[in-house]
Amino acid sequence: MNIKPIRNEKDYQMALARLEVIFDAKKGTDTGDELEILAILIDTYENEHFPIDMPDPIEAIKFRMEQMGMKQKDLAEVVGFKSRVSEIMNKKRKLSLDMIRKINQTLHIPTEVLIQNY
């Protein structure tokens, strides 16, 4: 096992290539240990160099509603009036703290996503 830090794009590409070779290694073996350490290094490098921004709160709500087969009238049961839902979905009204709590509990969207500015 010859593992070293991932410092640049070349190191990153080499680590990915090695990961692909040993991907099916069994846990508890030397190769399995190498796989685990390499995955941690790759994850750390990717989080540092390729960060993913959180989604827009309204887009997250729309996406989750689609996943759950919900319509705007279903969301109205969660946050209140149908007209209020329409205003929120068109970004004409901000989410209140109470709405954020209810949406978090019902749609399981993290509060960190819902409290962002939009």
Helices and strands as residue ranges (DSSP letters): H 9-22, H 30-49, H 57-68, H 72-79, H 82-89, H 97-107, H 111-114
